């Protein structure tokens, strides 16, 4: 009898059920789309804002020390301290190693050409495999400087180099640096002082400067959590429990802290211009997504409430008859909640499918520069139970006032009114 009543309810009130179902479907579609985008928005924002460059800079700690005798600063102008390139694979062993998306070490040197001319140069990685055990990544300067415009090709051999546009060199030229000839394979435009420099492989620069394994600076690009008040805490002043929480959150400060632990003599600091822009954009977009989701669910709840109120008004005689035949208030409430729950599950499932497709479409349009490969799977199975649970919550919350009102009706009064 229960299932027959349930079936008859859907058969006789198709229009009411359809309106409530459409409201839930639209709400869950919007929520699914927002949640699906939110799971990848951090990575996508990080890629979009990569044009600002690295968000963490690593330098030798000794360069921060003032060396003075008699009030005279005697520290070398070039900074006499260096980091070791052989220590950089340790970056892939820190707690947040998977959040590091790019590493670019630098070694600025000055070349003395065959004609005696001095030419500034910088040793860089161009297509380097940074690995540590089973973890590896292909990285270098070009991915961390996407605004650089290259004509030609990046160096692929130790005797090749790229020249800045302001050096006056051309593709195919050969520069004689000591006993090492360097063939120019490309011209690069950077919009800064690099336009006046020669860019060559890091190992070649180390050899020419007689500085084996030396780097003077390392740019690091990492996916981070937006900075909040807790992120700005000094970790050395925190309790052990708070320090562990701070350490295990992907703040730029905590990643920089772990870099300082991993690389001897390193000083790692976040680039606030990049980090704060990324955090602000991510926070605002996330807030907008939550606002849209809340508005969609609220609108669905009101629509369900209106549809259920009308449906119960039309079924007053049925409710009165069930009560007069001995049906308890709990049984009647269970019947109505079953109708609402079944409708919510069906509409929520369809909304999940539509929302997943909408998320894929929006991701492809908004973040078109990332390429199709970054869109990820269209269906995220983790979201399905969440969306269905939200649909059930909205449906139950929207129908509860009407159901409670129906249970307060006097069956004799209803039956006399309808007689």
N, C-alpha and C positions, 0 to 999 in steps of 0.2 A: 504493500500500500504506500509506503514512504516513497519508493522510487517512482510509483505511478503519479503521486502528487507532484513530485519533482519534475517529471516529464511534462505533465499537463501545465505546470506553471510556465515552462519555456515555450510550450506550443501555443498557449492562449495569450501570452503577453510578449510576443516576439518583438514588437516595436519598443516596448519599455526595456526589455533585456538588451536589445541591440544598442539603444542609446547609452545605457550604462556601460555596456561592453566597449563601445567606441571610445567613451571617455577614458576608461581604464587603458585601452590600447594606446591612445594618443599620449597619455601620461607616461606609460612604461616605455614607449618608443623614445620619447625625449630623454627620460632618465637613462635608458640603456645607451643611447648615443653619447650622452655627457660622461657616463662612467667609462665607456670604452675609450673615449678620447682622453679622459683623465689618467688612465693607466699608462699612456705613452706620451702625455703632453710634456713631461719633464725632459725626455730624450729629444723630442722634436724642438722644443724651445732652445735646448742646449745647442742643437745643430744650427738653428736659425741665427742664434746670437754668437756663433763661432767666428763671425766676421770681426768681432771685437778682439779676437786673439785669445791667448791663454788666460786662465783665471787664477793660476798659481805660478809664482816665480821662485826658483830655487837658486841661491847664490852662496858662495863660500862665507861661512860665519866670520872668518878672520877679516874679511873686507869691511866689516862693520866696526872693527876696533880702531880707535885712534892711537897712532904711534907718534908720540911727541917727545922731543928732547930740547929742553930749554925753551919751551913754548913754540918750537918749530915742528910742523907736521912733516915727518920723514917717511910716511907711508908712500910706496911707489904710486905714481899717477895711474898706472895701468891696473893697480890692484894685484899685489904679488901672490895672492892665494888662489888656488884652483880646486875644483872638485875632480873626482876621478870618473872617467867615462865607464870604467869597469864596474862602478858601483850602481849605475843606473838600472840594470836588471832587477835590483832589489825593490824597485818601485812596483814590480809585478808580484811582490810577496807581502805587501802590506794588507791590512784588513780590508780596505776599500780599493783593492787593486783593480777589480772589474769596473769601477767607476772612472778609472783613468782612461781617457779616449785618445790622448795624444801626448807625445814627449818630443821636445826639440832642444837638444843641447847646442851651445854656441862657443866658439873660441875665436875672438877677434885677434888678428895679427897684422903685421905690416910687411909687405913683400918688397924686396929690393930687386928691381928688374935689371936686365943685362945692361941697359943704358944708364943705370944709376937712379932712375926714377923710383920714388916711393909710392906704392899703391896699397891702400888699406884693403883688407880681405877678411872674410869670416868663414870659419869652418863650420859646416852644418851636416846634419843627416838629411838625406833626400828620400830614400826608400829603404829604411833600415828595419830589420827584423829584431825587435826587442823581445827577448824571451827569458824566462826563468822557470826551469822545469817544464811543466806541461802547459804553462800560460805564455802566450806570445801575441804580438801585435806588430803590424807594419805601420811605421810612423816616421816622422821627420818634419822638416820646416814647412813644406808646401801645404800639408793639411792644416797646420796651425796658423797659417797666414793665407787664408783663401782670397784675400783682396789683391795678392800679388798677381800681376799679369805677365805671363811668360810667352815669349816668342822663341820657338825652337824647342829644345829638350833639356830636362834636368841632367846633371852629370850622372853617368852610369859607370864610370871607371875612375881610378885614382888620378889620372892625368887629364881630367876634364873639369871644366868650370863654367859658371854662368856669370855674366857681367851685368852690372847695373847700367841703365840707359845713359847715365851721366859720365861714365868712364871713357866714352869715346871709342870703345872696342866694338867689334862686329863679329857676327857668327862666322866661324871658320878661322878667326885669328888665332895665333899662338903666342902666349905670353911666357917668356923665359924667366922663371923665378929661381935664381941660383942655378943648380944643375937639373932642375925639373921643368920640362916644358908643359904648359897647360893649354889645352885646346878649348876654345870658347864654343860651347854647344848651344847657347841660348842667351837671350837678353831679357832682363826682368825689370819691370816697373813697379816700385813699391810705394812711391809718394813720400818717402822719407830719406834719411841719410844713407840707407842701403843702396840707393840708386848710384852712389859714388863708390861702391865697394865691389869686390870680386867675391863671389860665393863659390866655395870649393868643398869637396868632401872633408869631413872632420878629421879623418885619419891623415889626409894629405896635409892639412893645416898643422896638425900636431907634429908631423915629420919636418915640415919646413921651419917651424918655430922651435924645434928641438924641445918640445913639451909633450913627451909621450903620455898618453892616457889622460890629458888635461882638458877640462872644460871650465869656462868662467861663468856660465849661466845656463840654466835649464828652464825652458818654458813648459808648463804642464797644463793640459786641458782635462778637466774632470767634471763629471756630472755631480752636482751638489744639491743639498737641501737649502731652501731659502733661509737666510740668516735671521735669527730671532734673538731675544734677550739672552736665552740660555747659551746660544752659540758664541756670544761675546764674553762669556765667563772665562776667567783665567783657570785653566785646568789644574794648575798646581795648588789652587786654593779650594778645590772641591773635595768633598768627602769621597772615600773609595767607591761608594755606590753611585754617586752623581758623576764621578769621573768615568766610570764604566759606561754609563748612559751617554755622556757627552762623547766619549771615544767611539762608541758604536753607532753614532748618527753621522750621516754623510755631509756634515758641514764642511765648508771650505777650510775653516780653521782646524777642524779635527783631521782632515786629510793632510793639511800642511804639517800638523803636529806629528803624524805618523811618518811623513817623508823625512822630517828632521830626525826621527828615531832610526830610520832605516839607512840613511846616507850619512856617513861620518863627516863632521865638519860642515854640514849644510844648514842654511837658514832659509826656510820656506815661508812665504807670505802670500796671502791672497791679493789679487788685483781687484780692489774694491769697485773700480769703475765697471768692470765686466761682471763681477759677482753680484753687485747690488742691482744692476740692470736686469740680469737674469732672474734674480729672486723676485724683484718687483713685478716683472711681467708675468712670471709664473703664478705669483700670489693673486694678482688681479684676475687673470684668466680663470684660475681655479675658483675664485670667489664668484665670478660670473656664472660658471658652470653649476655650482651649487645653488645659486639663486634661480637659475632656469629650472633645475630639477625640482626644487621645492615648489616653485610656482606651478609646474606641470602636475605634480602630485596633489597640490591643494585644489587646483581646478578640477582634477579627476574626482577627488573626494566630494566636492560640492555637487558635481554632476551625478554621481552615484546616489548621494543623499536625496536629490530632487527626484531622480527616477524611482528610487525605492519608496519615497513618500507617496508618489502618485500610484505606484503599483499596490501598495498596502491599502490606500483609500479605495481602489477599485475592488479589493478582495475583502472588504469588511464583512460581507455576508459569509464568505468562506471561513474567515477567522471565527466569527460568532458561532457558526455551525459546529466547527471542530471543538470549540470550548464547551458548547452545550452537550456534545457527545462524550465529553470526558477527557479530551486532550489537555495535557498539562501545558503550562506556560513554557516550560523548558522544551517540550516536544515541538511546539509551534516555533519557538525561537530557533531551535536546531534546524527546522525545515527552511526557514528564511536564510539563516546563515549558510546552510548547505547550498542554496541557490546562488547566493552571493559569492561563496567560495569557489564553486565550480565555474561561475562566470569569470571570476578574477584569474583563475589558473589558465583558462582558455585565452582570455584577452591578454594576460601577461606573457604567455608563451609566444603569441603572435607579435606582441609589442617588442619582445626580446629579439625576434628575427628581423623585424622591420628596423628596430633601433640599431642593430649590429650593421645592417646594410647602410643605414644613414651615416653611422660613424665612419665606415670605410669611405663613403663618398665624400664626406666633409674633410676627412684626413687627406684624401687625394687632392682636393681642391685647395685647402688652406695651406698645406705643407707640400705643394707640388714639387718644390725644389729638392725634397728628400729622395724622390724617386719612388717607384712602386714598391720596391723591396722593403722600404721602411714602414709601410702601412701595417704590416703584420697580419695575422689571421683575422678573417672577417668575424668569425664566431669565437667569443671568449667563454668557454664553458664555466669558468668561475663566476661569471656575472649572472648566469641563468637562475640559480637558486636565490640570489640576492634580489633580482628583478621580480621573480614570482612572489617572494616574501613581501616586497614592497606593494605589489598589486593586491595581495591578500589583506595587508594592513590598511591600505586605502579603502578597499571595498568594505571591510568590516567596520572601520571607523565611520565611513559615510552612511552605512545602513543602520548602525546601532540606534541613533535617535528615533528613526521611524519604527524600528522593531520594538523598542521600549514603549513607544506610544501605543502601538497596536495591542500590546499585552495588558495595557491599563484599561482597555475598552470593556464595558459591561456587555457580555454576550446577549442578554435578554433585551437590552436597549437597542443593540444593533439589529437583532432579528425583528423587533417590532417596527423599527424604522424602515426596514426593507420589505416589510409585509405588504 
